[in-house]
Each structure stands twice: as C-alpha cells, then as structure tokens.
Amino acid sequence: MIHLDDQMIEQLLDLSGVTEVVGRAFAAWGRGEAATTQRVRAAVPGAMASAMAAVVPPFSGGKLYATKDGKFTFLNVLFDTDGQLLCTLDGDALTAFRTPAACALVIRELACAMPPTTAALIGAGRQGWYHLEMLAAELPALAEVRIADINAKAVAAMVARAIEAGIPAVAAPDAVAAVSGAHVIVTVTQSTSALFPSDAVSDDALICAVGATKYDRCEIGPDLIGRCAAVVCDDVVGSQVECGDLIQAHAAGTFDWRHATELHAVLAGTVSVPRAGASPVLFETQGVALQDVAAAGLAWQRHLDHIDRPHPDQHDINNHQETTP
C-alpha cells in the first residue's frame, strides 16, 4: 500500500497545478462527466466523523476525517475508475491546496473587469497563508493586500513572511479597515457573527467566503448578501445544510436559494454570472470531495512521474556500477 503523507504532498503539488485540475473537475461536473456527494457527519458529544466522495475520471475516491476539539485528522483514499486502489493520502496539505484553488477560479471568472489592485484577507491562520499566496498569484496588478485577524501577533508574522516572499502585504487594524475599497476580499475565519458591515464593502468587490462551513458560523451578514448581484456556491444543496452565511440570510429574507448559482455551471459555461462592478459578487465555499479527488489524482500522477524518473545521483551510481569491475 502506497501512502503519500503531507510532507510528500507539499513537495508534489503546487497551487497553479491544483487550480488547473480542480477547474477541469468542476467543468466536468457541470457537463455531467464527474460527480460529488454532499458531506455527511456522525456526531456524539465530544466527537465527530465526516465523509465525502467523488468521481473525477480517471479517478474516484473521497475523504474521511475526525474532528476533536476543533482539530481535524484527515485521510483521503484514491481509486481509479476500474475500482483499483491506488493510494491513501494525508489530508492537511491537500486541503490547503484545493481550498484556495476554488477561490482562484472564481477570481478569474468574477472579479471586477478592471485589474484588481487591492485585496483584503481576513484570517491569519494556516489556511490564510495559502489564500494569501493565491491572491498574489491571481492578481498580477496587486498593489496592496490588507491582513486582519483578532490575533495581532499572527497578522504581524504573516505580514513579515509575505514581505519576505515579495507580496505587498500590510497589517490592517481591523476587518472594516481591511475591506474598505478592496476589489477582492477573502475571509478564512471561524467567526459566528458578521466580520464587517455591508457599507464597508464596495460595489466592485468580489467576496470569497471560506470559513462559514457550519450552520452556526457567519462571516458575511444578511444585509451584505442582499446587496450582491450574484451568489455562487461550490454546491447549493450542501450549502443549505452547511453554509451559515446563506442559511442566516435566507432566514432574514435577504437571500433566496433559488437565486444561487453553482460554480460548476459557471465553469462549464452553462450560466452567465455578472462580474463584480455594479454590485458585489459573493462566492461561498464549504469544499466538496471533487476538489480532494482532483488534487489527490494530481499528487498520485506526479508521484508516479517522480519514481519513474531516476534521480541524477542514482543514475550516476548505476552507470558507475555498470562500468566498475
């Protein structure tokens, strides 16, 4: 049995490659050539287990994970479409790559038509860093990305790391200051209440909301959702159970589930969604197994390429052994 751990996956994958395979997987889903399930959970006081599965030819598989005290332990399984088990994979690194990949795809499709120059990142945790790298990669005209978090030390550390990496990051005193005038806003928090008021957000803003992954979480308030020209989800059915932002907006009467658009339809070209400009556009993502399987498949293919290609030092050793008496 081959197992790819997080360290190996970080060496095998890059955000650009994962974004491309995830984009193709969503488009295939939109054409009826791939499929994914909603997440299912089993819980008792103090413990939870969750599972999700997908078919993304030539692969199938899924993710099983346990949650304890807010910490996650992931295990991914990858098969081919003939049912052969290919490998198992750790899930931290896969999740870190595949989550910002969805936001990258949305930025390409729905950010304001003028080149975005200002971005905001609310959330300075580990997922925040990967989204910061994504913003730098997807916004070539980026002049400033403002980072805010309730943990000031985490913000300072991320800003220093970003500057060292050549990313024009600055610390914002709070979320309101961070999003004011920003063309792209990414929220990656565990907040249970709106991070900023509606009037802090410009009409030309694209909002990528990542953190409201349960019904009781909230990053984007009902008033702001009511302003949006479009609301795009990675999975509308799953969002009705998991997306706290949209569940609360629906309850407040500012959002109708019938008006939600799915990302796979956008990427397959079967629907037209306006870019941010006259009004904000919102993308809500809880993550789907299709992303995990697509990213796992890329890791597996690159692993095979790596073991099939001799390391230069090993090649020299082999040649030496063949010519030495």
MOBELLIN-V13676 format. One record per run of one state. SS is the DSSP state (H for helix, E for strand, - for the rest). FROM is the first residue (numbers start at 1). TO is the last residue. If there is no record, write none. Layout:
# MOBELLIN-V13676
SS;FROM;TO
SS;FROM;TO
This chain:
# MOBELLIN-V13676
-;1;2
E;3;4
-;5;5
H;6;12
-;13;14
H;15;30
-;31;34
E;35;36
-;37;39
E;40;44
-;45;46
E;47;56
-;57;58
E;59;68
-;69;70
E;71;80
-;81;84
E;85;90
-;91;91
H;92;110
-;111;117
E;118;122
-;123;125
H;126;138
-;139;143
E;144;148
-;149;151
H;152;164
-;165;168
E;169;171
-;172;174
H;175;179
-;180;183
E;184;187
-;188;191
E;192;192
-;193;197
H;198;200
-;201;205
E;206;209
-;210;217
E;218;218
-;219;221
H;222;227
-;228;229
E;230;233
-;234;235
H;236;242
-;243;243
H;244;252
-;253;256
H;257;259
E;260;262
H;263;268
-;269;280
E;281;284
-;285;288
H;289;308
-;309;311
H;312;323
-;324;325
